[in-house]
Amino acid sequence: MDAETEQKIEKTVRGILEKSDMDEMTEFKIRKRASEVLDLDLSKPPYKALVKRVVQSFLEEQNQKEQQQQQEVEEDENPKIGDAQDQEYDDNGDLVICRLSSKRKVTLQEFRGKSLVSIREFYSKDGKELPTTKGISLTEEQWAVFKKNVPAIENAISKMESRI
């Protein structure tokens, strides 16, 4: 296929991708729609391979943009450890990493010489926020295992939500 045809296909496929709901769209649907727009049978092997490359490239670019945006949001929302003026400490002197809700927060605390990541509910008494027994504290090793498995957890949640 010539370079001009290749450019037309890529431009058309990208245009379709930019306007599409990526949860609903499939490569087959994109190829079919582009075939209609270009009046060209894109199911033939060289065209099919080109469409696949364009779709993969587009998805990788979108993923990189989302990761960059997420990183920027996290940097804006979460204080840097070591940036003393932005750090918040609770009434027990534990470093508050983030607030999950008005009653739940993630803290970093020291207990018997070990650092713990604590995800816990709190209640107010006499103007102080105090921890409840509802929550979990993870050692550094447990946190590392949890963090490593977050993608698997997110995948399982997506599968579960798609069944609902």
DSSP file with accessible surface (Angstrom, degrees, kcal/mol):
  #  RESIDUE AA STRUCTURE BP1 BP2  ACC     N-H-->O    O-->H-N    N-H-->O    O-->H-N    TCO  KAPPA ALPHA  PHI   PSI    X-CA   Y-CA   Z-CA
    1    1 A M              0   0   97      0, 0.0     2,-0.1     0, 0.0     0, 0.0   0.000 360.0 360.0 360.0 146.8    0.0    0.0    0.0
    2    2 A D     >  -     0   0   89      1,-0.1     4,-2.2     4,-0.0     5,-0.2  -0.324 360.0-110.7 -81.9 163.8    1.2    3.5   -0.8
    3    3 A A  H  > S+     0   0   69      1,-0.2     4,-2.5     2,-0.2     5,-0.2   0.851 115.3  55.8 -63.3 -35.4    2.1    6.1    1.9
    4    4 A E  H  > S+     0   0  120      2,-0.2     4,-2.3     1,-0.2    -1,-0.2   0.933 109.2  45.7 -65.7 -43.8   -0.8    8.3    1.0
    5    5 A T  H  > S+     0   0   34      2,-0.2     4,-2.6     1,-0.2     5,-0.2   0.920 111.8  53.0 -63.8 -43.0   -3.3    5.5    1.6
    6    6 A E  H  X S+     0   0   71     -4,-2.2     4,-2.6     1,-0.2    -2,-0.2   0.923 109.7  48.0 -59.1 -43.5   -1.6    4.6    4.8
    7    7 A Q  H  X S+     0   0  133     -4,-2.5     4,-2.8     1,-0.2     5,-0.2   0.900 110.8  51.0 -65.5 -40.5   -1.8    8.1    6.1
    8    8 A K  H  X S+     0   0  109     -4,-2.3     4,-2.5     2,-0.2    -1,-0.2   0.918 112.0  47.4 -62.4 -44.2   -5.5    8.4    5.2
    9    9 A I  H  X S+     0   0    1     -4,-2.6     4,-3.0     2,-0.2     5,-0.3   0.944 113.4  47.5 -62.6 -48.0   -6.2    5.1    7.0
   10   10 A E  H  X S+     0   0   74     -4,-2.6     4,-2.7    -5,-0.2     5,-0.2   0.936 113.3  47.9 -60.4 -45.0   -4.3    6.2   10.1
   11   11 A K  H  X S+     0   0  171     -4,-2.8     4,-2.2     1,-0.2    -1,-0.2   0.924 114.7  46.3 -62.4 -43.2   -6.0    9.7   10.2
   12   12 A T  H  X S+     0   0   27     -4,-2.5     4,-2.3    -5,-0.2    -2,-0.2   0.938 113.4  47.6 -65.6 -46.4   -9.4    8.1    9.8
   13   13 A V  H  X S+     0   0    0     -4,-3.0     4,-2.7     1,-0.2    -2,-0.2   0.931 112.9  48.8 -63.0 -43.8   -8.8    5.4   12.4
   14   14 A R  H  X S+     0   0   40     -4,-2.7     4,-2.6    -5,-0.3    -1,-0.2   0.898 109.8  52.5 -63.5 -39.6   -7.5    8.0   14.9
   15   15 A G  H  X S+     0   0   21     -4,-2.2     4,-1.2    -5,-0.2    -1,-0.2   0.914 111.0  46.8 -61.5 -42.2  -10.4   10.3   14.3
   16   16 A I  H  X S+     0   0   15     -4,-2.3     4,-0.7     1,-0.2     3,-0.4   0.927 112.4  50.3 -64.7 -44.2  -12.8    7.4   15.0
   17   17 A L  H >< S+     0   0    2     -4,-2.7     3,-0.9     1,-0.2    -2,-0.2   0.903 106.9  54.0 -61.8 -42.0  -10.9    6.5   18.1
   18   18 A E  H 3< S+     0   0  135     -4,-2.6    -1,-0.2     1,-0.2    -2,-0.2   0.813 114.3  41.3 -64.2 -28.7  -10.9   10.0   19.5
   19   19 A K  H 3< S+     0   0  187     -4,-1.2    -1,-0.2    -3,-0.4     2,-0.2   0.468 100.9  95.9 -96.4  -2.9  -14.7   10.2   19.1
   20   20 A S  S << S-     0   0   20     -3,-0.9     2,-0.8    -4,-0.7     3,-0.0  -0.562  78.0-118.6 -95.8 153.6  -15.4    6.7   20.4
   21   21 A D    >>  -     0   0   88     -2,-0.2     4,-1.8     1,-0.1     3,-1.6  -0.791  26.6-153.6 -81.7 110.9  -16.4    5.4   23.8
   22   22 A M  T 34 S+     0   0   72     -2,-0.8    -1,-0.1     1,-0.3    -4,-0.0   0.681  90.2  61.7 -69.0 -15.7  -13.4    3.1   24.4
   23   23 A D  T 34 S+     0   0  150      1,-0.2    -1,-0.3     3,-0.0    -2,-0.0   0.735 114.6  34.3 -76.8 -22.1  -15.5    0.8   26.7
   24   24 A E  T <4 S+     0   0  129     -3,-1.6    -2,-0.2     2,-0.0     2,-0.2   0.676 100.7  92.1-102.2 -24.5  -17.8    0.0   23.8
   25   25 A M     <  -     0   0   30     -4,-1.8     2,-0.3    -8,-0.1     3,-0.0  -0.472  49.4-172.5 -83.8 144.4  -15.4    0.1   20.8
   26   26 A T     >  -     0   0   67     -2,-0.2     4,-2.3     1,-0.1     5,-0.2  -0.870  38.6-111.1-124.2 164.0  -13.6   -2.9   19.4
   27   27 A E  H  > S+     0   0   55     -2,-0.3     4,-2.8     1,-0.2     5,-0.2   0.900 119.3  54.5 -60.8 -39.7  -10.9   -3.1   16.8
   28   28 A F  H  > S+     0   0  124      1,-0.2     4,-2.6     2,-0.2    -1,-0.2   0.935 108.6  47.6 -59.8 -45.9  -13.4   -4.9   14.4
   29   29 A K  H  > S+     0   0   97      2,-0.2     4,-2.6     1,-0.2    -1,-0.2   0.893 112.4  49.6 -63.8 -39.3  -15.9   -2.0   14.8
   30   30 A I  H  X S+     0   0    3     -4,-2.3     4,-2.8     2,-0.2     5,-0.2   0.937 112.1  47.6 -64.2 -46.3  -13.2    0.6   14.2
   31   31 A R  H  X S+     0   0   24     -4,-2.8     4,-2.4     1,-0.2    11,-0.3   0.917 113.0  48.9 -61.2 -42.3  -12.1   -1.2   11.1
   32   32 A K  H  X S+     0   0  115     -4,-2.6     4,-1.9    -5,-0.2    -2,-0.2   0.934 113.1  46.2 -64.6 -45.4  -15.6   -1.6    9.8
   33   33 A R  H  X S+     0   0  113     -4,-2.6     4,-2.3     1,-0.2    -2,-0.2   0.918 113.4  49.0 -64.8 -42.5  -16.4    2.1   10.4
   34   34 A A  H  X S+     0   0    0     -4,-2.8     4,-2.8     1,-0.2     5,-0.2   0.886 108.0  55.4 -64.8 -36.9  -13.1    3.2    8.8
   35   35 A S  H  X>S+     0   0   22     -4,-2.4     5,-1.6    -5,-0.2     4,-1.3   0.917 109.4  47.0 -60.1 -42.3  -13.9    0.9    5.8
   36   36 A E  H  <5S+     0   0  131     -4,-1.9    -2,-0.2     2,-0.2    -1,-0.2   0.917 113.8  47.0 -66.0 -44.2  -17.2    2.7    5.3
   37   37 A V  H  <5S+     0   0   97     -4,-2.3    -2,-0.2     1,-0.2    -1,-0.2   0.915 122.2  34.9 -64.2 -43.6  -15.7    6.2    5.6
   38   38 A L  H  <5S-     0   0   46     -4,-2.8    -1,-0.2     2,-0.2    -2,-0.2   0.541 100.3-130.4 -88.3  -9.9  -12.8    5.4    3.2
   39   39 A D  T  <5 +     0   0  152     -4,-1.3     2,-0.3     1,-0.2    -3,-0.2   0.954  69.2 122.5  53.8  52.6  -14.9    3.1    0.9
   40   40 A L  S   <S-     0   0   55     -5,-1.6     2,-1.1    -6,-0.2    -1,-0.2  -0.996  71.6-116.7-145.7 136.2  -12.0    0.6    1.2
   41   41 A D    >   +     0   0   79     -2,-0.3     3,-0.8     1,-0.2     6,-0.2  -0.639  32.4 177.3 -79.0 100.7  -12.1   -3.0    2.5
   42   42 A L  T 3   +     0   0    0     -2,-1.1     9,-0.2   -11,-0.3    -1,-0.2   0.310  62.8  85.7 -89.2  10.0   -9.8   -2.9    5.6
   43   43 A S  T 3   +     0   0   65      4,-0.1    -1,-0.2     5,-0.1    -2,-0.1   0.563  64.1 105.6 -85.7  -6.7  -10.3   -6.5    6.4
   44   44 A K  S X> S-     0   0  114     -3,-0.8     4,-3.1     1,-0.1     3,-0.5  -0.472  87.5-107.1 -72.2 144.4   -7.5   -7.5    4.0
   45   45 A P  H 3> S+     0   0  104      0, 0.0     4,-2.6     0, 0.0     5,-0.2   0.824 114.4  45.8 -46.2 -49.2   -4.3   -8.5    5.9
   46   46 A P  H 3> S+     0   0   74      0, 0.0     4,-1.7     0, 0.0     5,-0.1   0.923 119.2  42.4 -66.2 -37.5   -2.1   -5.5    5.2
   47   47 A Y  H <> S+     0   0   45     -3,-0.5     4,-2.8     2,-0.2     5,-0.2   0.909 113.1  52.9 -69.6 -42.1   -4.9   -3.0    6.1
   48   48 A K  H  X S+     0   0   96     -4,-3.1     4,-2.4     1,-0.2    -1,-0.2   0.917 109.5  48.9 -59.0 -44.2   -6.0   -5.1    9.1
   49   49 A A  H  X S+     0   0   44     -4,-2.6     4,-2.3    -5,-0.3    -1,-0.2   0.898 111.1  50.6 -64.1 -39.6   -2.4   -5.1   10.4
   50   50 A L  H  X S+     0   0    4     -4,-1.7     4,-2.6    -5,-0.2    -2,-0.2   0.941 110.1  48.7 -63.9 -47.2   -2.1   -1.3    9.9
   51   51 A V  H  X S+     0   0    0     -4,-2.8     4,-2.8     1,-0.2     5,-0.2   0.930 110.7  51.8 -58.9 -43.3   -5.4   -0.6   11.7
   52   52 A K  H  X S+     0   0   97     -4,-2.4     4,-2.7     1,-0.2    -1,-0.2   0.924 110.2  48.4 -60.2 -44.0   -4.2   -2.9   14.6
   53   53 A R  H  X S+     0   0  131     -4,-2.3     4,-2.7     2,-0.2    -1,-0.2   0.913 112.2  48.9 -62.9 -42.2   -1.0   -0.9   14.9
   54   54 A V  H  X S+     0   0    5     -4,-2.6     4,-2.7     2,-0.2    -2,-0.2   0.932 112.3  48.1 -64.8 -43.1   -2.8    2.4   14.9
   55   55 A V  H  X S+     0   0   11     -4,-2.8     4,-2.8    -5,-0.2     5,-0.2   0.942 113.4  47.1 -63.0 -47.1   -5.2    1.2   17.5
   56   56 A Q  H  X S+     0   0   93     -4,-2.7     4,-2.5    -5,-0.2    -2,-0.2   0.925 112.9  49.1 -61.5 -43.1   -2.4   -0.1   19.7
   57   57 A S  H  X S+     0   0   42     -4,-2.7     4,-2.4    -5,-0.2    -1,-0.2   0.932 112.1  48.8 -61.5 -44.7   -0.4    3.1   19.3
   58   58 A F  H  X S+     0   0    6     -4,-2.7     4,-2.6     1,-0.2    -2,-0.2   0.929 111.9  48.5 -61.0 -46.4   -3.5    5.2   20.2
   59   59 A L  H  X S+     0   0   79     -4,-2.8     4,-2.6     1,-0.2    -1,-0.2   0.893 110.7  50.7 -64.4 -39.2   -4.2    3.1   23.3
   60   60 A E  H  X S+     0   0  122     -4,-2.5     4,-2.5    -5,-0.2    -1,-0.2   0.921 111.1  48.8 -63.9 -42.4   -0.6    3.3   24.5
   61   61 A E  H  X S+     0   0   67     -4,-2.4     4,-2.4     2,-0.2    -2,-0.2   0.921 112.2  48.5 -62.7 -43.3   -0.7    7.1   24.0
   62   62 A Q  H  X S+     0   0   60     -4,-2.6     4,-2.6     1,-0.2    -2,-0.2   0.902 111.1  50.7 -62.5 -42.8   -4.0    7.4   26.0
   63   63 A N  H  X S+     0   0   82     -4,-2.6     4,-2.6     2,-0.2    -2,-0.2   0.916 110.3  49.0 -62.3 -43.2   -2.6    5.2   28.7
   64   64 A Q  H  X S+     0   0  129     -4,-2.5     4,-2.5     2,-0.2    -2,-0.2   0.913 111.6  49.6 -63.6 -41.1    0.5    7.3   29.0
   65   65 A K  H  X S+     0   0  111     -4,-2.4     4,-2.8     2,-0.2    -2,-0.2   0.926 111.8  48.4 -62.6 -43.9   -1.6   10.5   29.2
   66   66 A E  H  X S+     0   0  115     -4,-2.6     4,-2.8     2,-0.2    -2,-0.2   0.913 112.1  48.8 -63.6 -42.5   -3.8    9.0   31.9
   67   67 A Q  H  X S+     0   0  117     -4,-2.6     4,-2.6     2,-0.2    -1,-0.2   0.917 112.5  48.3 -63.5 -41.4   -0.8    7.9   33.9
   68   68 A Q  H  X S+     0   0  110     -4,-2.5     4,-2.4     2,-0.2    -2,-0.2   0.926 113.3  47.2 -65.4 -42.7    0.8   11.3   33.6
   69   69 A Q  H  X S+     0   0  117     -4,-2.8     4,-2.5     2,-0.2    -2,-0.2   0.917 112.6  49.7 -63.9 -42.2   -2.5   13.0   34.6
   70   70 A Q  H  X S+     0   0  100     -4,-2.8     4,-2.8     2,-0.2    -2,-0.2   0.913 110.6  50.2 -62.6 -41.6   -2.9   10.6   37.5
   71   71 A Q  H  X S+     0   0  107     -4,-2.6     4,-2.6     1,-0.2    -2,-0.2   0.917 110.8  49.2 -63.8 -41.1    0.7   11.2   38.7
   72   72 A E  H  X S+     0   0   93     -4,-2.4     4,-2.1     2,-0.2    -2,-0.2   0.907 111.9  48.7 -65.0 -40.6    0.1   15.0   38.5
   73   73 A V  H  X S+     0   0   59     -4,-2.5     4,-2.8     2,-0.2     5,-0.2   0.937 112.3  48.4 -63.1 -46.3   -3.2   14.7   40.5
   74   74 A E  H  X S+     0   0   88     -4,-2.8     4,-2.8     1,-0.2    -2,-0.2   0.906 110.8  50.7 -62.5 -40.1   -1.4   12.5   43.1
   75   75 A E  H  < S+     0   0   91     -4,-2.6    -1,-0.2     1,-0.2    -2,-0.2   0.886 114.1  45.1 -65.0 -36.8    1.5   15.0   43.3
   76   76 A D  H  < S+     0   0  139     -4,-2.1    -2,-0.2    -5,-0.2    -1,-0.2   0.882 120.4  38.8 -72.1 -38.6   -1.0   17.8   43.8
   77   77 A E  H  < S+     0   0  138     -4,-2.8    -2,-0.2    -5,-0.2    -3,-0.2   0.818 109.4  61.3 -83.3 -34.8   -3.2   16.0   46.4
   78   78 A N  S  < S-     0   0   61     -4,-2.8    -1,-0.1    -5,-0.2    20,-0.1  -0.847  80.2-128.8-103.1 125.6   -0.5   14.1   48.4
   79   79 A P        -     0   0   46      0, 0.0     2,-0.3     0, 0.0    -3,-0.1  -0.354  31.7-107.3 -66.3 146.9    2.1   16.0   50.4
   80   80 A K    >   -     0   0  112     -5,-0.1     3,-2.1     1,-0.1     2,-0.2  -0.592  33.0-112.4 -74.0 135.0    5.7   14.9   49.8
   81   81 A I  T 3  S+     0   0  115     -2,-0.3     3,-0.1     1,-0.3    -1,-0.1  -0.499 108.0  30.4 -64.2 130.8    7.2   12.9   52.6
   82   82 A G  T 3  S+     0   0   66     -2,-0.2     2,-1.3     1,-0.1    -1,-0.3   0.284  86.0 112.1 100.5 -11.4    9.9   15.2   54.0
   83   83 A D    X>  -     0   0   54     -3,-2.1     3,-1.7     1,-0.2     4,-0.8  -0.698  50.1-172.5 -94.0  83.2    8.1   18.4   53.1
   84   84 A A  G >4 S+     0   0   76     -2,-1.3     3,-0.7     1,-0.3    -1,-0.2   0.792  74.3  57.0 -54.8 -37.7    7.5   19.4   56.7
   85   85 A Q  G 34 S+     0   0  167      1,-0.2    -1,-0.3    -3,-0.1    -2,-0.0   0.781 111.1  43.8 -69.6 -24.0    5.2   22.4   56.1
   86   86 A D  G <4 S+     0   0   90     -3,-1.7    -1,-0.2    -6,-0.2    -2,-0.2   0.530  91.5 106.5 -93.7  -8.7    2.7   20.3   54.0
   87   87 A Q    <<  -     0   0   33     -4,-0.8     2,-0.4    -3,-0.7    10,-0.1  -0.494  54.7-154.6 -78.8 143.0    2.7   17.3   56.4
   88   88 A E  E     -A   96   0A  78      8,-0.6     8,-3.2    -2,-0.2     2,-0.4  -0.942   6.8-165.4-114.7 136.7   -0.3   16.7   58.6
   89   89 A Y  E     -A   95   0A 123     -2,-0.4     6,-0.2     6,-0.2     2,-0.0  -0.942  14.7-132.4-120.0 143.1   -0.1   14.8   61.8
   90   90 A D    >   -     0   0   12      4,-2.6     3,-2.1    -2,-0.4    40,-0.1  -0.200  40.6 -85.8 -84.5-177.1   -3.0   13.4   63.8
   91   91 A D  T 3  S+     0   0   84     38,-0.3    -1,-0.1     1,-0.3    39,-0.1   0.663 129.3  55.4 -66.6 -15.1   -3.6   13.7   67.5
   92   92 A N  T 3  S-     0   0   83      2,-0.1    -1,-0.3    37,-0.1     3,-0.1   0.394 119.9-108.4 -92.6  -1.4   -1.4   10.7   68.1
   93   93 A G  S <  S+     0   0   50     -3,-2.1     2,-0.3     1,-0.3    -2,-0.1   0.573  72.3 143.0  85.7   9.8    1.5   12.2   66.3
   94   94 A D        -     0   0   27      1,-0.1    -4,-2.6    15,-0.1     2,-0.4  -0.621  58.0-108.8 -85.6 143.5    1.1    9.8   63.3
   95   95 A L  E     -AB  89 108A  17     13,-1.7    13,-2.7    -2,-0.3     2,-0.7  -0.552  27.1-139.3 -72.7 124.1    1.8   11.2   59.8
   96   96 A V  E     -AB  88 107A   4     -8,-3.2    -8,-0.6    -2,-0.4    11,-0.3  -0.785  21.1-179.0 -86.9 115.7   -1.5   11.5   57.8
   97   97 A I  E     -     0   0A  54      9,-2.6     2,-0.3    -2,-0.7    -1,-0.2   0.910  64.8 -25.9 -80.3 -48.5   -0.8   10.3   54.3
   98   98 A C  E     - B   0 106A  39      8,-1.4     8,-3.0   -20,-0.1     2,-0.5  -0.986  54.6-118.8-159.9 161.6   -4.3   10.9   53.0
   99   99 A R  E     - B   0 105A 105     -2,-0.3     6,-0.3     6,-0.2     3,-0.1  -0.928  16.8-172.6-105.4 124.1   -8.0   11.1   54.1
  100  100 A L  S    S-     0   0   98      4,-1.7     2,-0.3    -2,-0.5     5,-0.2   0.753  73.4 -24.1 -84.7 -29.5  -10.2    8.6   52.5
  101  101 A S  S    S-     0   0   56      3,-1.9    -1,-0.2     0, 0.0     3,-0.1  -0.908  84.6 -74.1-161.6-172.7  -13.4   10.1   53.9
  102  102 A S  S    S+     0   0  103     -2,-0.3     3,-0.0     1,-0.2    -2,-0.0   0.780 133.4  29.6 -67.8 -23.0  -14.3   12.3   56.9
  103  103 A K  S    S+     0   0  133      1,-0.1    19,-3.1    18,-0.0     2,-0.4   0.495 113.6  66.9-112.9  -8.0  -13.9    9.4   59.2
  104  104 A R  E     + C   0 121A 121     17,-0.2    -3,-1.9    -3,-0.1    -4,-1.7  -0.945  54.2 161.8-120.0 140.6  -11.2    7.3   57.5
  105  105 A K  E     -BC  99 120A   1     15,-2.1    15,-2.2    -2,-0.4     2,-0.5  -0.980  34.6-124.4-151.0 161.9   -7.6    8.0   56.8
  106  106 A V  E     +BC  98 119A  17     -8,-3.0    -9,-2.6    -2,-0.3    -8,-1.4  -0.935  35.9 178.4-106.7 125.9   -4.3    6.4   56.0
  107  107 A T  E     -BC  96 118A   1     11,-2.8    11,-3.1    -2,-0.5     2,-0.5  -0.891  27.6-137.0-127.0 158.7   -1.5    7.1   58.4
  108  108 A L  E     +BC  95 117A  64    -13,-2.7   -13,-1.7    -2,-0.3     2,-0.3  -0.972  37.1 168.8-112.4 123.8    2.1    6.1   58.8
  109  109 A Q  E     - C   0 116A  39      7,-2.5     7,-3.0    -2,-0.5     2,-0.5  -0.918  33.7-126.1-135.7 160.8    3.0    5.3   62.3
  110  110 A E  E     + C   0 115A 121     -2,-0.3     2,-0.4     5,-0.2     5,-0.2  -0.917  28.1 174.1-105.2 132.5    5.8    3.7   64.4
  111  111 A F  E >  S- C   0 114A 110      3,-2.7     3,-1.9    -2,-0.5    -2,-0.0  -0.951  70.6 -20.1-142.6 119.9    4.9    0.8   66.7
  112  112 A R  T 3  S-     0   0  220     -2,-0.4     3,-0.1     1,-0.3    -1,-0.0   0.889 128.3 -50.0  49.2  44.2    7.5   -1.1   68.6
  113  113 A G  T 3  S+     0   0   73      1,-0.2     2,-0.4     0, 0.0    -1,-0.3   0.531 117.3 110.4  78.9   4.9   10.2    0.0   66.3
  114  114 A K  E <   -C  111   0A 120     -3,-1.9    -3,-2.7    25,-0.0     2,-0.4  -0.916  66.5-127.2-115.7 142.0    8.3   -0.9   63.1
  115  115 A S  E     -C  110   0A  29     -2,-0.4    25,-0.6    -5,-0.2     2,-0.4  -0.700  31.3-169.3 -82.1 135.1    6.8    1.4   60.5
  116  116 A L  E     -CD 109 139A  18     -7,-3.0    -7,-2.5    -2,-0.4     2,-0.6  -0.976  22.9-142.9-128.6 139.4    3.1    0.6   59.9
  117  117 A V  E     -CD 108 138A  22     21,-2.7    21,-3.1    -2,-0.4     2,-0.5  -0.904  29.0-163.8 -94.9 119.4    0.7    1.8   57.2
  118  118 A S  E     -CD 107 137A   1    -11,-3.1   -11,-2.8    -2,-0.6     2,-0.6  -0.933  18.0-172.8-114.8 125.7   -2.6    2.1   59.0
  119  119 A I  E     +CD 106 136A  49     17,-2.9    17,-2.5    -2,-0.5     2,-0.3  -0.973  34.6 151.1-113.9 111.1   -5.9    2.4   57.2
  120  120 A R  E     -CD 105 135A  41    -15,-2.2   -15,-2.1    -2,-0.6     2,-0.3  -0.963  47.5-116.4-147.4 155.2   -8.4    3.1   60.0
  121  121 A E  E     -C  104   0A  42     13,-2.6    11,-2.7    -2,-0.3     2,-0.3  -0.706  33.6-160.7 -88.4 148.3  -11.7    4.7   61.0
  122  122 A F  E     - D   0 131A  10    -19,-3.1     2,-0.3    -2,-0.3     7,-0.1  -0.862   7.6-160.0-126.7 159.0  -11.6    7.6   63.5
  123  123 A Y  E     - D   0 130A 107      7,-2.7     7,-3.6    -2,-0.3     2,-0.4  -0.927  21.5-117.0-134.2 160.3  -14.1    9.2   65.8
  124  124 A S  E     + D   0 129A  93     -2,-0.3     2,-0.3     5,-0.2     5,-0.2  -0.843  32.5 167.6-103.0 136.1  -14.2   12.6   67.6
  125  125 A K  E >  S- D   0 128A 117      3,-2.5     3,-1.8    -2,-0.4    -2,-0.0  -0.949  72.8 -12.5-147.4 124.6  -14.1   13.0   71.3
  126  126 A D  T 3  S-     0   0  153     -2,-0.3     3,-0.1     1,-0.3    -1,-0.0   0.870 129.6 -53.4  53.4  38.5  -13.5   16.2   73.2
  127  127 A G  T 3  S+     0   0   81      1,-0.2     2,-0.4     0, 0.0    -1,-0.3   0.547 116.4 111.5  79.6   4.3  -12.3   17.8   69.9
  128  128 A K  E <   -D  125   0A 118     -3,-1.8    -3,-2.5   -38,-0.0     2,-0.6  -0.892  66.8-128.8-112.6 146.9   -9.8   15.1   69.2
  129  129 A E  E     -D  124   0A  43     -2,-0.4   -38,-0.3    -5,-0.2    -5,-0.2  -0.825  32.4-173.8 -90.6 121.8   -9.8   12.5   66.5
  130  130 A L  E     -D  123   0A  43     -7,-3.6    -7,-2.7    -2,-0.6     2,-0.1  -0.918  23.8-112.0-119.3 145.0   -9.2    9.1   68.0
  131  131 A P  E     -D  122   0A  51      0, 0.0    -9,-0.2     0, 0.0     2,-0.2  -0.411  25.9-149.5 -74.2 146.0   -8.7    5.7   66.2
  132  132 A T  E     -     0   0A  36    -11,-2.7   -11,-0.1     2,-0.3    -9,-0.0  -0.497  30.8-106.4 -98.5 179.0  -11.3    3.0   66.4
  133  133 A T  E    S+     0   0A 138     -2,-0.2     2,-0.9   -13,-0.1   -11,-0.1   0.579  94.3 101.1 -81.0  -8.4  -10.7   -0.8   66.2
  134  134 A K  E     +     0   0A 134    -13,-0.1   -13,-2.6     2,-0.0    -2,-0.3  -0.681  69.3  52.1 -80.8 106.2  -12.1   -0.7   62.7
  135  135 A G  E    S-D  120   0A  44     -2,-0.9     2,-0.3   -15,-0.2   -15,-0.3  -0.952  72.1-103.4 159.0-173.6   -9.1   -0.8   60.4
  136  136 A I  E     -D  119   0A  90    -17,-2.5   -17,-2.9    -2,-0.3     2,-0.5  -0.996  11.6-153.0-145.9 144.6   -5.8   -2.5   59.6
  137  137 A S  E     -D  118   0A  39     -2,-0.3     2,-0.4   -19,-0.2   -19,-0.2  -0.989  17.0-161.4-119.7 129.0   -2.2   -1.8   60.1
  138  138 A L  E     -D  117   0A  21    -21,-3.1   -21,-2.7    -2,-0.5    -2,-0.0  -0.913  13.3-131.8-114.6 136.2    0.3   -3.3   57.6
  139  139 A T  E  >  -D  116   0A  26     -2,-0.4     4,-3.0   -23,-0.2     5,-0.2  -0.255  39.3 -98.2 -70.0 170.4    4.0   -3.8   58.1
  140  140 A E  H  > S+     0   0  124    -25,-0.6     4,-2.3     1,-0.2     5,-0.1   0.899 126.8  49.9 -58.4 -39.7    6.4   -2.6   55.3
  141  141 A E  H  > S+     0   0  128      2,-0.2     4,-2.0     1,-0.2    -1,-0.2   0.922 111.9  46.7 -66.8 -44.1    6.5   -6.2   54.0
  142  142 A Q  H  > S+     0   0   97      1,-0.2     4,-2.6     2,-0.2    -2,-0.2   0.905 111.6  51.9 -64.3 -40.2    2.7   -6.6   54.0
  143  143 A W  H  X S+     0   0   81     -4,-3.0     4,-3.3     1,-0.2     5,-0.2   0.914 107.6  52.5 -61.9 -42.1    2.3   -3.2   52.4
  144  144 A A  H  X S+     0   0   54     -4,-2.3     4,-2.3    -5,-0.2    -1,-0.2   0.910 110.7  47.1 -61.0 -42.1    4.8   -4.2   49.6
  145  145 A V  H  X S+     0   0   91     -4,-2.0     4,-1.4     2,-0.2    -2,-0.2   0.935 114.5  47.2 -65.3 -44.4    2.8   -7.3   48.9
  146  146 A F  H >< S+     0   0   89     -4,-2.6     3,-0.6     1,-0.2     4,-0.5   0.951 112.4  48.8 -60.4 -50.2   -0.5   -5.4   48.9
  147  147 A K  H >< S+     0   0  128     -4,-3.3     3,-1.2     1,-0.3    -1,-0.2   0.898 108.7  54.1 -59.8 -39.5    0.9   -2.7   46.6
  148  148 A K  H 3< S+     0   0  171     -4,-2.3    -1,-0.3     1,-0.3     4,-0.2   0.820 111.1  46.7 -63.7 -30.0    2.3   -5.3   44.2
  149  149 A N  T <X S+     0   0   73     -4,-1.4     4,-2.1    -3,-0.6    -1,-0.3   0.400  80.1  99.8 -97.1   3.1   -1.1   -6.8   43.9
  150  150 A V  H <> S+     0   0   45     -3,-1.2     4,-3.0    -4,-0.5     5,-0.3   0.916  80.9  54.2 -57.5 -43.4   -3.2   -3.6   43.4
  151  151 A P  H  > S+     0   0   81      0, 0.0     4,-2.4     0, 0.0    -1,-0.2   0.916 108.8  49.0 -58.7 -38.6   -3.3   -4.2   39.6
  152  152 A A  H  > S+     0   0   58     -4,-0.2     4,-2.3     2,-0.2    -2,-0.2   0.894 111.6  49.6 -66.6 -37.1   -4.8   -7.7   40.2
  153  153 A I  H  X S+     0   0   71     -4,-2.1     4,-2.4     2,-0.2    -1,-0.2   0.937 111.3  48.4 -65.5 -46.2   -7.3   -6.2   42.6
  154  154 A E  H  X S+     0   0  118     -4,-3.0     4,-2.5     1,-0.2    -2,-0.2   0.899 111.3  51.1 -61.5 -40.4   -8.3   -3.5   40.1
  155  155 A N  H  X S+     0   0   85     -4,-2.4     4,-2.4    -5,-0.3    -1,-0.2   0.924 110.2  48.7 -62.2 -44.7   -8.7   -6.2   37.4
  156  156 A A  H  X S+     0   0   51     -4,-2.3     4,-2.5     1,-0.2    -2,-0.2   0.903 110.7  51.0 -63.9 -39.5  -10.9   -8.3   39.6
  157  157 A I  H  X S+     0   0   77     -4,-2.4     4,-2.9     2,-0.2     5,-0.2   0.932 109.6  50.4 -64.1 -44.1  -13.1   -5.3   40.4
  158  158 A S  H  X S+     0   0   68     -4,-2.5     4,-2.0     1,-0.2    -2,-0.2   0.919 111.7  47.7 -59.7 -44.0  -13.4   -4.4   36.7
  159  159 A K  H  X S+     0   0  112     -4,-2.4     4,-0.9     2,-0.2    -1,-0.2   0.913 112.9  48.7 -63.7 -42.2  -14.5   -8.0   35.9
  160  160 A M  H >X S+     0   0  114     -4,-2.5     3,-0.7     1,-0.2     4,-0.6   0.928 111.8  48.8 -64.5 -42.8  -17.0   -8.0   38.8
  161  161 A E  H >< S+     0   0  126     -4,-2.9     3,-0.7     1,-0.2    -1,-0.2   0.841 105.8  57.6 -67.3 -32.1  -18.4   -4.6   37.8
  162  162 A S  H 3< S+     0   0   96     -4,-2.0    -1,-0.2     1,-0.2    -2,-0.2   0.746 103.7  54.0 -71.9 -20.2  -18.8   -5.8   34.2
  163  163 A R  H <<        0   0  195     -4,-0.9    -1,-0.2    -3,-0.7    -2,-0.2   0.662 360.0 360.0 -83.1 -17.7  -21.0   -8.7   35.4
  164  164 A I    <<        0   0  171     -3,-0.7    -3,-0.0    -4,-0.6    -4,-0.0  -0.407 360.0 360.0 -81.0 360.0  -23.4   -6.4   37.2
